[in-house]
Amino acid sequence: MPGIGSHHSPLGHYDGVAAARSSDDAAGPLRRTARAIGHALRLPFTGTAKGIRKATHAHGAGESGLGKLIELHAVNGAGDVMITVALASTVFFSVPTDEARGRVALYLAITLAPFALLAPVIGPLLDRIPHGRRAAMAAAMLTRAVLAIVISTLVVTGGLELYPAALGVLVASKAYGVVRSAVVPRLLPPRFSLVRANSRVTLAGLLATGVAAPIGAGLHQIGPQWPLYGACVIFLAGTVLAFTLPPKVDSAKGEHKARLATHGEKRPSLRTVGPSVLHGLQANAAHRALSGFLIFFLAFLLREHPLSGYSAAVSLGIVGVAAGAGNALGTAVGAWLKARGPELIIATMLGLALSAAVLAALFFGGALMAVVCAVAGLSQALSKLSLDAVIQRDVPEEVRTSAFARSETLLQMAWVLGGAVGIALPLNGVLGMSVAACIVAAGALFAVRGLLTTARRGSPHPRVA
């Protein structure tokens, strides 16, 4: 007969099961609590992600692929502002005013170099490789990721070696922007105007910039190189995201290859664009010159003569926030507008900007400076969105990328010219606002009549869908 210790008693087995159940019952609340805490911690991120995806894919943008482009442009804006935060303290705030003028003037001169490449080289090159649009945007992202790491080793010293790397960032950023503008018509949802689509894309970039800027400033407190590390991570994500765009971005369906003229046919060229594009460029050049002028004139004016009761940094922040708010409002209005007459929008924005500048010159003060910056941001945003729509509508697809490259070149030259005037001008507020009014008046003189005429007649070109 087996001994007592050779088998388990029923009572001992019951006690073991009861103990296990008691342990499970005790652990159950802990597991539920842990799951609840985990869910609460994830909810802000998952909820935000779902909300962003719902917004970017609304009104058919998800089905057409525009939603993916909106998200890509948000990533682009966040990465660019991280690099801007890192460079701003090095170029402007870390040196005396006189030396800052020289550094900023050098920066202005350098910004022209990317556009010397964009118009004659990059634009036509991208026109010839329409099947590589996704790869081109991915390459622009990856280039900036690499350059962000390069710049991170240079921002501490602030040497002149910083400028060639910053130049590379500008080239890659503008190349991405040109390709992005050229592909919007391919991703247009049904019953969506080009102005509205451009606004949705641009607004996403602005919102991402607003979120990333304070994060970049916080990282800068750790060290000047940390925003650049953040930019590198963001641009690497953008490199992957660019390849998730729909294949029709690279498709040749619906395109007509540029070819030599035969039997009276004419090869599409930039010389064939209508008056709407020309007058739209003239008006936008005035807006961009005003923007460059205000940025640099007020930067130095408020550094030496800040707003009453505020430091120079806070004064610059006030007018900067006003300009950013105006720009965001203009982009939001463009996303809401359903009108398909971009010429009328451009002409209206010229009149609005001119009125604000004249009022600021006549009744100069801190509040009116902020108003001028807000109106300048709003009018520039809506005017540029409308110009993009005109180019997308009126310029043949075979040369559309070149058209965007040339328009960006002209607008950047106007911005640099306005900035150069702002740097050279004596720091007198009334004089500065008078010059601002003259800049906008020149644009109105050249462009408004032609814009209103073409708006009344209507465009001879069909809307690009």
C-alpha positions in Angstrom: 0.0 0.0 0.0 1.4 3.4 -0.9 2.5 5.6 2.0 0.7 8.8 3.0 3.3 11.0 1.3 3.0 9.2 -2.0 -0.3 11.0 -3.2 -2.1 14.4 -3.1 -5.1 14.6 -0.8 -8.3 16.0 -2.2 -8.2 18.7 0.5 -4.7 19.7 -0.5 -5.7 20.0 -4.1 -8.7 22.1 -3.3 -6.5 24.4 -1.2 -4.1 24.8 -4.1 -6.9 25.8 -6.5 -8.4 28.2 -4.0 -5.0 29.8 -3.5 -4.5 30.2 -7.2 -8.0 31.7 -7.6 -7.4 34.1 -4.8 -4.1 35.2 -6.4 -5.9 35.7 -9.8 -8.6 37.7 -8.1 -6.0 39.9 -6.4 -4.1 40.4 -9.7 -7.3 41.1 -11.7 -7.8 44.6 -10.4 -4.1 45.3 -10.9 -4.3 44.2 -14.5 -7.5 46.2 -15.2 -5.9 49.2 -13.6 -2.7 48.8 -15.7 -4.8 48.5 -18.8 -6.8 51.6 -17.9 -3.7 53.6 -17.3 -2.1 52.4 -20.6 -5.3 53.3 -22.5 -5.4 56.7 -20.9 -1.7 57.3 -21.8 -2.2 56.2 -25.4 -5.5 58.0 -25.9 -4.1 61.5 -26.5 -1.8 60.1 -29.2 -4.1 57.6 -30.8 -7.1 60.1 -30.5 -5.0 62.9 -32.0 -3.7 60.6 -34.8 -7.3 59.5 -35.7 -8.5 63.1 -35.6 -5.7 64.3 -37.9 -6.3 61.4 -40.3 -10.1 62.2 -40.3 -9.4 65.9 -41.1 -6.8 65.3 -43.8 -8.9 62.7 -45.5 -12.2 64.6 -45.4 -14.3 65.5 -48.5 -12.8 62.9 -50.7 -9.2 63.7 -50.0 -8.5 60.2 -48.6 -9.8 58.5 -51.8 -8.0 60.9 -54.2 -4.7 60.7 -52.4 -4.7 64.4 -51.5 -4.8 63.4 -47.8 -1.4 61.7 -48.1 0.1 64.8 -49.6 -1.4 67.0 -46.8 0.3 64.7 -44.2 3.6 64.8 -46.1 3.5 68.6 -46.3 2.8 68.8 -42.5 6.0 66.7 -42.0 7.9 69.0 -44.3 6.8 72.1 -42.4 7.7 70.6 -39.0 11.2 69.7 -40.2 11.8 73.0 -41.8 10.9 75.0 -38.7 13.2 72.9 -36.5 16.1 73.9 -38.7 14.9 77.5 -38.7 14.9 77.6 -34.9 18.4 76.3 -34.8 19.7 78.8 -37.4 17.9 81.9 -36.1 19.8 82.1 -32.9 23.1 81.6 -34.7 22.5 84.1 -37.5 20.6 86.9 -35.8 20.3 86.9 -32.0 23.8 85.9 -31.0 25.6 88.9 -32.4 25.4 92.8 -32.1 23.1 94.7 -34.4 25.8 95.9 -36.8 27.2 92.5 -37.2 23.7 91.0 -37.5 23.0 93.3 -40.4 26.0 91.8 -42.3 25.2 88.3 -41.4 21.6 88.7 -42.5 22.6 90.4 -45.7 24.9 87.4 -46.4 22.0 85.0 -45.7 19.8 87.0 -48.1 22.4 86.8 -50.9 22.8 83.0 -50.3 19.0 82.4 -50.5 19.2 83.5 -54.2 21.5 80.6 -55.1 18.9 77.8 -54.9 16.7 79.7 -57.3 19.5 80.2 -59.8 19.4 76.4 -59.9 15.7 75.9 -59.7 14.5 77.8 -62.8 17.0 76.7 -65.5 18.0 73.3 -64.1 15.8 71.6 -61.6 12.4 72.7 -63.1 13.1 71.4 -66.6 14.8 68.3 -65.2 11.7 67.4 -63.2 9.5 68.0 -66.2 11.5 65.4 -68.1 11.1 62.8 -65.3 7.4 62.9 -64.3 7.6 59.3 -63.3 10.0 60.2 -60.5 7.9 62.7 -58.5 7.6 60.6 -55.4 11.3 59.8 -55.5 12.1 63.5 -56.0 10.1 64.5 -52.9 11.7 61.6 -50.9 15.2 62.7 -52.0 14.5 66.2 -50.9 13.5 64.9 -47.5 16.5 62.6 -47.1 18.9 65.4 -48.2 17.6 67.6 -45.4 17.9 64.8 -42.9 21.6 64.4 -43.7 22.2 68.1 -43.8 20.5 68.6 -40.4 23.2 66.3 -38.9 25.9 68.2 -40.7 24.6 71.6 -39.5 24.4 70.2 -35.9 28.1 70.2 -35.8 28.4 73.7 -37.1 25.8 75.7 -35.1 27.9 75.6 -32.0 30.8 77.4 -33.7 28.7 79.6 -36.0 31.4 79.7 -38.6 30.9 80.5 -42.3 30.9 76.7 -43.1 27.3 76.9 -41.8 26.2 78.8 -44.9 26.9 76.1 -47.6 25.0 73.6 -45.6 22.1 76.0 -45.1 22.1 76.6 -48.8 21.7 72.9 -49.4 18.7 72.8 -47.1 17.1 75.7 -49.1 17.7 74.0 -52.4 16.1 70.7 -51.2 13.2 72.6 -49.5 12.4 74.6 -52.7 12.8 71.5 -54.9 10.3 69.7 -52.8 7.9 72.7 -52.9 8.0 72.9 -56.7 7.3 69.2 -57.1 4.5 69.3 -54.5 2.8 72.2 -56.3 3.0 70.4 -59.6 1.3 67.2 -58.4 -1.7 68.7 -56.6 -3.9 68.6 -59.8 -3.3 64.9 -60.0 -4.7 64.4 -56.5 -7.7 66.7 -56.8 -10.9 65.3 -55.3 -14.2 65.7 -57.2 -15.8 69.1 -56.9 -12.7 70.5 -55.3 -11.3 73.8 -56.6 -7.5 74.2 -56.9 -7.5 77.2 -54.5 -9.2 75.0 -51.9 -6.9 72.1 -52.4 -3.8 74.2 -52.2 -5.2 75.8 -49.0 -5.7 72.5 -47.4 -2.1 71.4 -48.1 -0.6 74.7 -47.0 -2.8 74.9 -43.8 -1.5 71.5 -42.7 2.1 72.8 -43.1 1.3 75.9 -41.0 -0.4 73.9 -38.2 2.6 71.5 -38.1 4.9 74.5 -38.0 2.9 76.0 -35.1 3.2 72.7 -33.1 6.9 72.0 -34.0 8.2 75.6 -33.3 7.8 75.5 -29.5 9.1 72.0 -29.4 12.1 73.1 -31.4 12.6 76.1 -29.0 12.4 73.7 -26.0 15.0 71.4 -27.6 17.2 74.4 -28.2 17.3 75.0 -24.4 19.0 71.6 -24.1 21.5 72.6 -26.8 21.6 74.4 -30.2 22.1 71.1 -32.0 19.0 69.3 -30.6 16.4 70.9 -32.9 18.5 69.6 -35.7 18.4 66.1 -34.4 14.6 66.5 -34.2 14.6 67.7 -37.8 16.6 64.7 -38.9 14.1 62.3 -37.4 11.2 64.2 -39.0 12.7 64.3 -42.4 13.5 60.5 -42.3 9.9 59.9 -41.6 9.0 62.2 -44.5 11.3 60.2 -46.8 9.2 57.0 -46.1 5.9 58.9 -46.2 6.7 60.2 -49.7 6.6 56.7 -51.2 3.1 56.1 -49.7 1.6 58.7 -52.1 -0.7 57.1 -54.7 1.1 55.6 -57.8 -0.9 58.1 -60.0 1.5 60.8 -58.8 4.1 59.1 -61.1 1.7 57.9 -63.7 1.8 59.2 -67.2 -1.9 58.7 -67.7 -3.5 61.8 -69.2 -0.2 63.4 -70.0 1.0 64.4 -73.4 4.7 64.2 -73.9 6.4 67.3 -75.1 7.4 66.8 -78.7 8.7 68.8 -81.7 6.1 70.8 -83.6 4.8 68.9 -86.6 2.2 70.0 -89.2 1.5 73.3 -87.5 1.5 71.9 -83.9 3.2 73.9 -81.3 5.2 72.4 -78.5 3.9 73.7 -75.1 6.2 76.3 -73.6 6.2 78.9 -70.8 5.8 81.7 -73.5 2.3 80.5 -74.1 0.9 81.2 -70.6 -2.0 83.6 -70.4 -2.2 87.0 -68.9 -3.6 85.7 -65.7 -0.3 84.0 -64.8 1.7 87.1 -65.7 -0.5 89.5 -63.7 -0.7 87.0 -60.8 3.1 86.9 -60.7 3.3 90.7 -60.6 0.9 90.9 -57.7 2.5 88.1 -55.8 5.9 89.7 -56.3 4.6 92.8 -54.5 3.3 90.7 -51.7 6.5 88.8 -51.3 8.6 92.0 -51.4 6.4 93.4 -48.7 6.9 90.3 -46.6 10.7 90.4 -47.0 10.7 94.1 -46.2 8.6 93.8 -43.1 10.6 90.8 -41.7 13.9 92.5 -41.9 13.0 96.1 -41.3 10.9 95.3 -38.2 13.5 92.8 -36.9 16.1 95.6 -36.7 13.6 98.4 -35.8 12.2 96.5 -32.8 15.6 95.3 -31.7 16.6 98.9 -31.3 13.2 100.4 -30.4 11.0 97.7 -28.9 7.3 98.2 -28.2 6.5 100.2 -25.1 6.8 98.0 -22.0 8.2 95.0 -23.8 11.6 93.6 -24.5 13.0 93.3 -28.1 12.4 89.5 -28.1 8.8 89.9 -27.0 8.2 92.8 -29.4 9.4 90.6 -32.3 7.3 87.8 -31.0 4.2 89.9 -31.1 4.5 91.0 -34.7 5.7 87.5 -35.6 2.6 86.0 -34.1 0.4 88.6 -35.8 2.0 87.7 -39.2 1.7 84.0 -38.6 -2.0 84.3 -37.5 -2.7 86.3 -40.6 -1.0 83.7 -42.8 -2.9 80.9 -41.1 -6.2 82.8 -41.4 -5.6 83.4 -45.1 -4.9 79.8 -45.7 -8.0 78.7 -43.7 -10.1 81.1 -45.7 -8.7 79.7 -48.9 -9.6 76.2 -47.7 -13.2 77.4 -47.0 -13.7 79.3 -50.3 -15.5 77.6 -53.1 -15.0 80.4 -55.6 -13.2 79.6 -58.8 -12.0 83.1 -59.7 -8.4 83.3 -58.4 -7.7 86.5 -60.3 -10.4 88.4 -58.3 -8.9 87.1 -55.0 -5.4 88.3 -56.0 -6.7 91.8 -56.9 -8.7 92.0 -53.7 -5.7 91.1 -51.5 -3.6 93.8 -53.2 -6.2 96.4 -52.2 -6.4 95.1 -48.7 -2.6 95.1 -48.2 -2.3 98.6 -49.6 -5.0 100.0 -47.4 -3.3 98.6 -44.2 0.1 99.9 -45.2 -1.2 103.4 -45.9 -3.0 103.5 -42.5 0.1 102.4 -40.7 2.1 105.1 -42.4 -0.4 107.8 -41.5 -1.1 106.7 -37.9 2.1 104.8 -37.0 2.1 102.9 -33.8 2.8 99.5 -32.3 -0.8 98.2 -32.8 -0.8 99.2 -36.4 2.5 97.5 -37.0 0.9 94.3 -35.8 -2.1 94.9 -38.0 0.1 95.5 -41.1 1.9 92.2 -40.4 -1.3 90.3 -39.9 -2.8 91.7 -43.1 0.4 91.1 -45.0 0.4 87.5 -43.9 -3.3 87.0 -44.8 -3.0 88.7 -48.2 0.2 86.9 -49.2 -1.2 83.5 -48.3 -4.5 83.9 -50.3 -2.7 85.6 -53.2 -0.1 82.8 -53.4 -2.7 80.0 -53.2 -4.6 81.7 -56.0 -1.5 82.1 -58.2 -0.7 78.4 -57.7 -4.3 77.6 -58.9 -3.9 79.8 -62.0 -0.6 78.0 -62.9 -2.2 74.6 -62.3 -5.2 75.6 -64.4 -3.5 77.5 -67.3 -0.1 76.0 -67.8 0.3 72.7 -69.7 1.4 69.8 -67.6 4.5 69.2 -69.7 6.0 72.5 -68.5 4.1 73.0 -65.2 7.1 72.1 -63.0 9.2 74.6 -64.9 6.5 77.2 -64.4 6.4 76.7 -60.7 10.2 76.8 -60.5 10.3 80.1 -62.4 7.5 81.6 -60.4 9.3 80.6 -57.1 12.5 82.1 -58.4 10.8 85.4 -59.3 9.0 85.6 -55.9 12.2 84.8 -54.0 14.0 87.5 -55.8 11.2 89.9 -54.9 11.5 88.8 -51.2 15.2 89.3 -51.2 14.9 92.7 -52.8 12.3 93.7 -50.2 14.5 92.4 -47.4 17.6 94.2 -48.7 15.6 97.5 -48.6 14.5 96.7 -45.1 18.1 96.1 -44.0 19.4 99.3 -45.6 16.6 101.6 -44.5 17.1 104.0 -41.5 15.2 102.7 -38.5 12.3 105.2 -38.7 8.8 103.6 -38.3 6.9 106.2 -40.4 9.4 106.0 -43.2 9.3 102.2 -43.1 5.5 102.0 -43.4 5.6 104.6 -46.2 8.0 102.4 -48.1 5.8 99.4 -47.5 2.8 101.2 -49.0 4.9 102.1 -52.0 5.9 98.5 -52.6 2.3 97.3 -52.6 1.2 100.3 -54.7 3.7 99.4 -57.4 2.3 95.9 -57.6 -1.3 97.3 -57.8 -0.3 99.6 -60.5 1.1 96.8 -62.7 -1.3 94.0 -61.9 -4.8 95.0 -60.8 -6.2 96.2 -64.1 -5.0 93.1 -65.9 -6.3 90.8 -63.2 -9.8 92.4 -63.2 -9.9 92.3 -67.0 -9.1 88.6 -67.2 -11.5 87.9 -64.3 -14.3 89.5 -66.3 -13.5 87.7 -69.5 -12.9 84.3 -67.8 -9.9 82.0 -68.4 -9.6 80.5 -71.9 -8.2 77.4 -70.4 -10.2 74.6 -68.8 -9.9 73.8 -65.1 -7.4 71.1 -64.4 -9.0 68.1 -62.6 
